[in-house]
Amino acid sequence: MPCQIFRSAGIKEYTPARAWRFLCGADQSEFSDAYCEVQRFGLRGPIKTLRMKDMKNTIRLMVLALTSVASAEVTITTVPLPNPSPGFVWRSPSPIPEDCPFEQSPMANRIYFTGKFSNYWVGDTFYPSWASDGNLYSPFTDGSVEGVISRSYKQANGKEATTGHAVMRGDDPLKLDIRNTSAPKEGLPYPYSGRYPAGSLVHDGIWYYGTYCLGPRGGYFVNDFTFNWPNLGPMPGFQISYDLGQTWEDSPHTPASPLFPEPKLAYGAVKMGAPHFVDFGKNMEHSPDGKAYLIAMGAEDDDPMPRPSITKGEQGTSYKVIDGGHASKLVSDYEMGPMVEHFANANLSWISADQIYLARVTPSPETINDEAAYEYFAGHDTDGHPVWTDDFDQIQPLIEWNNNMGCVTATYVPHLKKYLMCVTDGWPTVAKMDSYILEADHLTGPWRMVTYMKDFGEQAYFLNFPTKFIKEDGTLWLCYSANFSPGWNGVKLDFKPYGGRYGLCLHEMRFLAEDEQDPIEPANQSVDIVSGNIAPQARISVSSLQHEWVKNAPSKLADGIVDGEPRHMQTEWASNREQAGAWARFEWEDAQTIDRIILADRPIEREQVLSAVLRFSDGSEILVDQALPNDATEGLEISFAAKTVHWVKFEVLKTKASGTHIGLSEVAIFTAKSQ
């Protein structure tokens, strides 16, 4: 029948390839002739209602279906695909650093990550606050939301430091809608160089948004080592919004005249460094006394045991200690005056500290920027009760672990009646980072160790638990950002756990008690996409790329990871506004004998391949005449008689109407001997 159809339209010697070339170049009158022949052979049904412009793909599909059956035995089956993110348990190293001052928690001693995660292509510095309208409101910076960029340092083009503000709508951490509430707001950092988001709280419809200062700059080179913001500065108060971030009232404070009376020396140590509000739930509903609590990191001037002097490491190691590990006079690549002596070795930086401090205030527009309205934790009395003072000079550490502390957040968990604290020791500011989770019955302690997470991220920072996503079944979502400095000082960073990225990461997890067994993951029933798969050895080209900046984007089609948007955009191929006609080609220098191909669609629901064609360098073609499963948990396996080829080309024929960036998550091509 195919021969008769195309002979009637002017093709005397029918072959699939000749027919295909004819179809690709036929005009409407030729289609009309072919269409008549299609009808004459009784293939009417829905075809007769198609508009003329739809005829080309219709005839393509019909010809391929007929020729595939005639030319070779082809089977298409649905197969389960490997889960890129199975659940796993994170345990503390054995032993935990020997000078750890915290007892092991009886509540839990390890963490189970369920494998569920989301990551959003935005900036970092997300600290969500749950407002009474049900939305989360958060700062962000050093990235973009909706294409609007905020950077919290003065840029080479002369733009001043800004901080962004976003609303996070939705109840599912996997499907959040993140929007700007207004354009990023300028905030001058002088005499420092950076001014970053700090404590953020929405209470009774009013948004209080703090910032903190950093210096001397984001990339500071000394002793052949590049630090990131090695000097932590003061907190210049809170800007205030009465309309949930649409407009803002400036803080009355400045970096030179901050909210808290510190530092005592120019560019010296602070105690209320980078403070964050304790998360008491929706509109602060679980605050024990109606007060807002600020938890912060700090250190002391004239530290008798500071971080050691270091230089660049060897063979990919993070760093090497020099001068016997003692602080040394640093030689800067430019002069910073009195700042130099105070940030030697990043002892107190944006992500490293020695102590944690605590303050509280009854939040209101009148009190939030009034230092006289604050009280500070000043230790415990002889009966073990917390002492509070309005004298800043009497402030005492809530907890301390010299050279092992840094960025800190705290959250109250109602169903556990416990507080959780996340601490990240990120020294030396641009290497792998260690984080740990503490728990306590009272905010003022005592605090106990749950899990110490060495190299978490491997460079995770700004950890926090948004209360909106804490469930009574024991699950919660860990919020963080990761790996902002891959390659700095020659250090390679991997993502651990899978699904981390620079941006906003959310991972579902729960705590495991000591006597609780590790969860048993379902047996792996997925098809093997590794053994005999020669796709990774191919030279891969594609019709277009949605994100040209994604490194080695075509190779993501054969990276062994079946995943993609909305979870992990860097593991898939997405075309640039293509539907039918989008293609990917795999080519080898030497001929390969193959007999099986697996296709995995992108997991995003709106993008789905409904039919496609596989073309081979020997002139043969196979129609994939059924939709690819589009959640990336299953794929289509196409098996066929062995053929020897130099290249394989996948081309999309039909897609969901909603698709705008059609593509694939993974392609596996197998040698015949691997069948």
C-alpha positions in Angstrom: 0.0 0.0 0.0 2.7 2.6 0.7 4.1 2.1 -2.8 0.7 2.7 -4.3 0.1 5.8 -2.2 3.3 7.5 -3.2 3.3 6.4 -6.8 -0.1 8.1 -7.2 1.7 11.2 -6.0 4.6 11.0 -8.4 7.1 8.7 -6.7 7.7 5.8 -9.1 10.2 3.8 -7.1 9.1 3.7 -3.5 11.5 3.4 -0.5 10.9 4.7 3.0 13.8 7.1 2.6 12.6 8.4 -0.8 9.0 8.7 0.5 10.3 10.6 3.5 12.2 13.1 1.4 9.1 13.5 -0.8 7.0 14.3 2.3 9.5 16.8 3.6 9.4 18.8 0.4 5.9 18.2 -0.9 3.6 21.1 -1.6 -0.1 21.2 -0.7 -1.3 19.9 -4.1 0.9 16.8 -3.8 -0.5 16.2 -0.3 -4.0 16.4 -1.8 -3.1 13.6 -4.2 -1.6 11.5 -1.5 -4.5 12.3 0.8 -6.9 11.0 -1.9 -5.0 7.7 -2.0 -5.1 7.4 1.8 -8.8 7.7 1.6 -9.1 5.2 -1.2 -7.4 2.6 0.9 -10.0 3.0 3.5 -8.0 4.9 6.1 -10.6 7.5 6.6 -11.8 7.8 10.2 -10.4 10.8 12.0 -7.9 11.5 9.2 -10.5 13.0 6.9 -11.1 15.8 9.4 -7.5 17.0 9.5 -6.6 20.3 8.1 -4.2 20.3 5.2 -1.3 21.6 7.3 -1.6 18.5 9.5 -1.2 16.0 6.6 2.5 15.8 6.6 2.9 14.3 10.1 -0.2 12.1 9.5 1.3 10.5 6.4 4.8 10.3 8.1 3.3 8.3 10.9 1.4 6.0 8.6 4.4 5.4 6.4 6.7 4.7 9.3 4.1 2.4 10.9 3.8 0.4 7.7 7.5 0.3 6.9 8.6 -0.6 10.4 6.4 -3.6 10.4 7.5 -4.6 7.0 11.2 -4.1 7.4 12.0 -5.6 10.9 10.5 -7.0 14.0 10.3 -4.1 16.5 8.9 -4.3 20.1 8.2 -1.4 22.3 7.7 -2.0 26.0 7.5 0.2 29.1 10.3 -0.4 31.6 11.0 0.9 35.1 13.9 3.3 35.3 16.5 3.8 38.1 15.5 6.2 40.9 18.2 8.9 41.0 17.4 9.8 44.5 16.6 6.8 46.8 16.2 7.3 50.5 19.3 7.1 52.6 20.5 7.5 56.2 23.0 10.2 57.3 25.0 9.2 60.3 27.5 11.2 62.4 31.1 10.3 61.7 32.8 8.1 64.3 34.0 9.7 66.3 32.5 13.2 66.2 35.4 15.7 66.7 36.8 14.9 70.1 36.3 18.3 71.7 32.6 18.4 70.9 30.8 19.9 74.0 27.4 18.4 73.2 26.0 15.2 74.6 24.3 12.8 72.2 20.5 13.4 72.0 18.2 10.6 73.3 15.6 11.8 70.8 17.5 10.7 67.7 21.1 10.0 66.5 20.8 10.0 62.7 18.7 11.4 59.8 16.7 9.6 57.1 16.5 11.5 53.9 13.5 10.2 52.0 14.8 11.0 48.5 12.1 13.7 47.9 13.6 17.0 47.1 13.1 20.2 45.0 15.6 22.8 43.9 14.7 26.1 42.5 16.9 28.2 40.1 17.0 31.3 42.2 19.6 33.0 44.3 20.6 31.9 47.8 20.0 33.3 51.4 16.5 32.0 51.8 15.1 32.2 55.3 11.3 31.8 54.9 8.9 33.4 57.4 5.3 32.0 57.6 2.8 34.8 57.5 -0.8 34.8 58.6 -1.9 34.8 54.9 -0.4 31.3 54.6 2.5 32.4 52.3 6.2 32.3 53.1 8.2 35.5 52.8 11.9 35.3 52.4 15.0 37.4 51.5 17.2 36.3 48.7 20.4 37.6 47.0 23.3 36.7 44.7 20.9 35.4 42.1 17.6 36.0 40.5 13.9 35.5 41.0 11.7 35.9 37.9 14.8 37.1 36.1 15.4 40.0 38.5 18.9 39.9 39.9 20.1 40.9 43.4 23.7 41.1 44.4 24.7 42.2 47.9 28.0 43.8 47.0 29.1 46.7 44.8 29.7 45.4 41.3 32.3 46.3 38.7 29.7 48.2 36.7 29.1 50.5 39.6 25.8 49.1 40.8 25.5 49.2 44.6 24.7 46.3 46.9 21.1 45.2 46.9 18.9 42.6 48.7 15.9 40.8 47.2 12.5 39.9 48.7 10.3 37.1 47.6 7.0 35.5 48.3 6.8 31.7 48.2 3.3 30.5 47.5 2.0 27.0 47.8 1.7 24.2 50.3 3.8 21.6 48.5 7.6 22.1 48.7 7.9 20.5 45.3 5.6 23.0 43.6 6.3 26.4 45.1 5.6 29.5 43.1 8.4 32.0 43.9 7.8 35.7 43.0 9.3 39.0 43.7 7.3 41.3 46.0 9.2 44.3 44.6 12.5 45.2 43.0 15.6 44.5 45.0 16.4 47.3 47.4 19.7 49.1 47.6 21.6 49.1 50.9 25.0 50.8 51.1 27.6 48.6 53.0 30.3 51.2 53.7 32.7 51.0 55.5 32.3 47.3 54.6 32.0 46.0 51.1 29.0 43.6 51.3 25.5 43.9 52.9 23.6 40.7 53.0 20.1 39.6 54.2 19.8 38.6 57.8 16.9 38.0 60.1 13.5 38.2 58.4 10.2 38.1 60.2 6.6 38.6 59.1 4.4 39.3 62.1 0.8 40.7 62.1 1.2 41.6 58.5 4.4 43.6 58.9 7.7 42.4 57.4 10.9 43.1 59.3 14.0 42.6 57.1 17.5 42.8 58.6 20.9 42.9 56.9 24.5 42.4 58.0 27.8 43.6 56.7 30.8 41.7 55.3 34.3 42.6 54.3 36.8 43.1 52.8 35.4 41.5 49.6 33.9 38.3 48.2 37.2 37.1 46.8 40.1 38.0 49.1 43.5 36.5 48.2 46.2 36.0 50.9 49.0 33.4 51.3 48.1 31.9 47.9 44.6 31.2 49.2 41.3 32.9 48.2 38.8 33.5 51.0 35.2 34.5 50.6 34.1 37.4 52.9 36.5 36.6 55.8 35.3 39.5 58.0 31.8 39.4 59.6 30.5 42.9 60.4 27.6 44.4 62.3 23.9 44.5 61.8 22.5 47.8 60.5 18.9 47.2 61.8 15.7 46.3 60.0 13.9 47.8 57.0 10.1 47.6 57.4 7.3 46.8 55.0 3.6 47.4 55.9 2.3 45.8 52.6 4.2 42.5 52.6 7.2 43.6 50.6 5.7 45.9 48.0 7.2 49.1 49.6 9.8 49.6 52.2 10.8 52.0 55.0 14.5 52.3 55.5 16.3 51.3 58.7 17.4 54.3 60.8 20.7 52.5 61.3 23.8 52.2 59.0 26.8 50.0 58.9 28.8 52.8 60.6 26.0 53.2 63.2 24.5 49.7 63.7 21.6 48.5 65.8 23.8 46.7 68.4 26.8 48.5 70.0 29.5 46.5 68.2 32.2 45.9 67.1 34.2 47.5 69.9 37.3 47.8 67.6 37.3 48.9 63.9 36.4 45.8 61.9 36.6 43.7 65.1 34.6 40.8 66.3 30.9 40.9 66.7 28.5 38.7 68.8 25.1 39.3 67.2 26.6 38.5 63.7 24.2 37.6 60.9 21.2 37.1 63.3 18.2 35.1 62.3 14.7 35.0 63.9 13.8 31.7 65.7 11.0 30.2 63.6 7.9 29.9 65.9 5.5 29.0 63.1 2.7 30.8 61.4 2.6 34.4 62.6 4.9 33.5 65.5 2.0 31.4 67.0 4.3 29.3 69.2 6.4 32.0 70.8 6.3 31.3 74.5 5.9 34.9 75.5 5.0 36.9 72.3 8.6 37.9 71.8 10.7 37.5 68.7 14.1 35.8 69.4 17.2 36.4 67.4 20.0 33.8 67.3 23.4 34.9 66.0 27.0 33.8 65.6 30.0 35.6 67.0 33.5 35.5 68.4 35.8 37.5 70.7 38.6 39.9 70.0 42.0 38.7 71.0 40.9 35.0 70.6 43.6 32.9 72.3 43.0 30.0 69.9 41.9 31.3 66.5 41.7 29.5 63.3 45.1 28.5 61.8 47.0 30.2 59.0 46.5 28.3 55.8 47.6 28.3 52.2 46.3 26.5 49.1 46.1 22.8 49.4 47.8 20.2 47.2 46.2 17.7 44.8 42.7 19.0 45.3 42.8 19.2 49.1 41.0 22.2 50.6 43.9 23.8 52.3 47.2 23.3 54.0 48.1 24.7 57.5 51.2 26.9 57.6 53.4 28.5 60.3 52.7 25.7 62.7 49.0 26.5 62.7 49.4 29.8 64.5 47.9 33.1 63.3 50.3 35.0 61.2 50.7 38.5 59.9 48.9 38.3 56.6 50.3 39.8 53.4 47.3 41.2 51.4 47.2 41.7 47.7 46.0 45.2 48.4 45.9 47.4 51.5 42.8 47.4 53.7 44.1 49.4 56.6 43.0 48.4 60.1 40.7 45.7 58.8 43.6 43.3 58.0 44.5 42.5 61.6 41.0 41.6 62.6 40.0 39.0 59.9 43.2 37.0 59.8 42.4 33.5 58.8 38.6 34.1 58.6 38.2 33.3 62.3 34.9 35.1 62.2 33.5 35.2 58.7 30.2 35.0 56.9 30.1 31.2 57.7 32.6 30.6 60.6 32.5 31.5 64.2 33.2 30.3 67.8 30.0 31.0 69.7 26.2 31.4 69.4 24.3 34.3 71.0 20.7 35.0 71.7 18.6 38.2 72.0 14.8 38.9 72.2 12.4 41.8 71.5 8.7 42.3 71.4 8.3 43.0 67.7 6.7 46.3 66.5 7.8 49.1 64.2 8.7 51.1 67.3 10.8 48.5 69.0 12.5 46.5 66.2 15.2 49.2 65.6 15.4 50.4 69.2 18.4 48.7 71.0 16.9 49.7 74.3 14.0 47.4 73.7 16.2 44.3 73.4 17.2 41.8 76.1 20.2 39.6 75.8 20.9 36.1 77.1 23.5 36.4 79.9 23.9 32.8 81.0 22.2 30.9 83.8 21.9 31.6 87.5 22.9 29.2 90.3 19.6 27.4 90.0 20.0 26.9 86.2 17.5 29.5 85.2 18.3 31.7 82.2 19.4 35.3 82.9 18.3 38.1 80.6 19.8 41.6 80.6 19.2 44.9 78.8 23.0 45.6 79.0 24.6 44.4 75.8 28.0 44.3 77.5 26.7 41.5 79.7 25.7 39.2 76.9 27.1 35.6 77.2 27.3 32.8 74.7 24.3 30.5 74.5 26.6 27.8 73.4 30.2 27.7 72.2 32.6 25.3 70.4 35.7 27.1 69.5 36.6 26.9 65.8 33.6 24.7 65.1 30.7 27.1 64.7 29.2 29.4 62.1 25.9 30.4 60.5 23.0 29.4 62.8 19.2 29.1 62.7 16.6 27.7 65.1 13.1 26.3 64.7 10.4 25.2 67.2 8.7 21.9 66.5 5.3 21.9 68.1 4.5 18.2 68.1 7.9 17.3 69.6 7.8 20.3 71.9 11.5 20.8 71.0 13.8 23.3 69.4 16.0 22.4 66.5 19.2 24.3 65.8 21.2 24.1 62.5 24.8 25.2 62.7 27.3 25.3 59.8 31.0 25.5 60.3 32.0 26.6 56.8 35.7 27.5 57.5 37.8 28.3 55.5 34.8 29.9 53.7 35.2 28.3 50.2 35.8 24.6 50.8 33.6 21.6 51.9 31.5 22.5 54.9 30.3 20.7 58.0 26.9 21.1 59.5 25.2 19.7 62.6 21.7 19.6 64.1 21.1 20.2 67.8 17.9 19.8 69.8 16.7 21.2 73.1 13.6 21.3 75.3 14.1 25.0 75.9 15.7 27.6 73.7 18.2 28.5 76.4 19.4 24.9 76.5 20.8 22.5 77.3 21.5 21.6 73.7 22.3 18.1 72.5 23.7 16.7 69.3 21.4 14.9 66.9 23.6 14.4 63.9 26.9 15.8 62.8 27.0 16.0 59.0 30.5 16.1 57.7 30.9 17.6 54.2 27.1 18.0 53.9 26.2 19.5 50.6 29.3 19.0 50.0 29.2 22.8 50.6 25.8 23.4 52.1 25.1 26.6 54.0 22.2 28.7 55.3 20.4 25.6 56.7 17.0 26.0 58.2 13.7 24.1 58.8 10.6 26.1 57.6 7.8 25.4 60.1 5.2 25.4 57.3 6.6 22.1 56.1 6.9 20.3 59.4 4.3 17.5 59.7 3.2 15.4 62.7 4.2 12.2 60.9 7.7 13.2 61.7 8.8 14.6 58.3 10.2 18.0 57.8 12.0 19.8 55.0 15.6 21.0 55.3 16.1 24.2 53.4 19.7 25.2 52.2 21.9 26.4 49.4 25.0 24.6 48.1 28.3 24.7 46.2 28.6 28.4 45.4 32.4 28.1 44.9 33.3 25.0 42.8 36.9 25.2 41.7 38.0 27.9 44.1 41.5 27.0 45.3 41.4 24.0 43.0 38.8 22.2 45.2 36.2 20.0 43.4 32.7 19.9 44.9 30.1 17.2 44.4 26.4 17.5 45.4 25.7 15.4 48.5 22.9 14.6 48.8 21.7 14.3 45.3 19.5 17.2 44.3 21.5 20.0 45.9 22.5 23.0 43.9 23.3 26.7 44.1 19.9 28.2 44.6 17.0 27.1 46.9 17.2 23.4 47.9 14.5 21.6 49.9 14.9 18.0 51.1 12.4 15.9 53.0 13.8 14.1 56.0 13.0 12.7 59.4 14.9 11.8 62.5 15.7 8.2 63.6 15.9 7.2 67.2 18.8 5.0 68.4 16.6 1.9 68.7 14.8 2.5 65.5 15.8 0.5 62.4 16.9 2.1 59.2 14.0 2.3 56.7 14.2 -0.4 54.1 14.3 0.9 50.6 12.2 -1.0 48.0 14.1 -3.5 46.0 15.5 -2.1 42.8 13.4 -3.5 40.0 14.6 -1.0 37.4 16.1 -1.9 34.1 19.9 -1.7 33.9 20.8 1.4 31.8 24.6 1.1 32.4 25.8 -2.3 31.1 26.4 -2.2 27.4 25.2 1.4 27.0 27.3 3.1 24.4 25.4 6.4 24.4 27.9 8.0 26.8 30.7 7.3 24.3 28.9 9.1 21.5 29.3 12.6 20.2 25.9 14.1 21.0 24.3 17.0 19.2 20.9 18.5 19.6 18.6 20.8 17.6 18.6 23.5 20.3 19.1 24.2 24.0 16.7 25.9 26.4 19.7 26.9 28.6 22.8 27.5 26.6 24.7 28.1 29.9 24.2 24.6 31.2 27.7 23.1 31.1 28.0 20.1 28.6 24.2 20.2 28.2 23.9 17.6 25.3 25.9 15.1 27.3 23.2 15.2 30.0 21.2 12.9 27.7 23.7 10.1 28.6 24.8 10.9 32.1 23.0 7.9 33.7 20.7 10.1 35.7 17.0 9.9 34.8 15.7 13.2 36.1 15.0 16.8 35.2 12.7 19.7 35.7 11.1 20.5 38.1 13.6 18.7 40.4 17.0 18.8 38.6 17.3 20.8 35.4 21.0 20.0 34.9 20.4 16.3 34.2 18.3 16.6 31.0 18.1 18.0 27.5 15.4 20.6 26.9 15.1 22.3 23.5 14.6 26.0 23.0 10.9 26.4 22.3 10.7 23.4 20.0 8.0 20.8 19.7 7.7 18.5 16.7 11.0 18.5 14.9 13.3 18.7 17.9 16.1 16.2 17.6 19.1 14.6 19.3 21.8 12.7 17.4 24.3 10.2 18.7 27.4 9.5 16.5 30.4 7.2 17.0 33.7 7.3 15.2 33.6 3.5 14.7 30.6 1.5 13.6 28.5 0.0 16.4 26.2 -3.0 16.3 23.1 -2.2 18.4 19.7 -3.8 19.0 18.0 -1.8 21.8 17.3 1.8 22.8 15.7 3.2 25.9 14.1 6.6 25.8 13.2 8.6 29.0 11.0 11.7 28.7 11.5 14.9 30.8 9.6 14.5 34.1 7.8 17.8 33.9 4.1 17.2 33.2 3.5 19.8 30.5 6.3 18.4 28.3 5.6 15.0 26.8 6.7 13.3 23.6 3.6 11.6 22.1 5.4 10.0 19.2 8.8 10.1 17.6 11.0 8.5 15.0 14.4 6.8 15.3 16.6 7.1 12.2 19.8 5.2 11.6 22.8 5.8 9.4 22.0 2.6 7.4 18.9 4.3 6.1 16.4 2.5 8.3 13.8 4.1 10.5 11.7 3.0 13.5 8.5 4.7 14.5 8.0 5.1 18.2 4.2 5.3 17.9 3.3 5.7 21.6 3.7 8.3 24.2 6.7 8.3 26.5 5.9 8.1 30.2 6.5 11.6 31.4 7.3 11.3 35.1 10.8 9.8 34.5 10.0 6.7 36.6 9.4 4.7 33.4 10.7 4.8 29.9 10.2 3.1 26.5 12.5 0.3 25.5 12.7 -0.2 21.7 14.1 -3.6 20.7 14.9 -4.5 17.1 17.0 -6.8 14.9 20.7 -6.0 15.3 22.0 -3.3 13.0 25.4 -1.8 12.4 25.4 2.0 12.4 27.6 5.1 12.8 24.8 7.2 14.2 21.3 7.3 15.6 19.0 10.2 15.4 15.9 10.7 17.6 13.3 13.2 16.2 10.0 14.3 17.8 6.9 13.9 15.7 4.1 14.9 18.1 4.0 16.5 21.6 1.5 17.6 24.2 0.0 20.9 23.1 1.2 22.4 26.4 4.9 21.6 25.6 7.2 24.5 24.9 10.7 23.0 25.5 10.3 19.4 24.4 13.3 17.1 25.1 14.4 14.0 26.9 15.9 13.1 30.3 18.0 10.2 29.2 18.8 8.0 26.2 20.5 4.6 26.5 21.7 2.8 23.4 22.9 -0.8 23.8 25.3 -3.0 21.9 23.8 -6.2 20.5 26.0 -8.3 22.8 24.4 -6.7 25.8 20.9 -7.9 25.0 
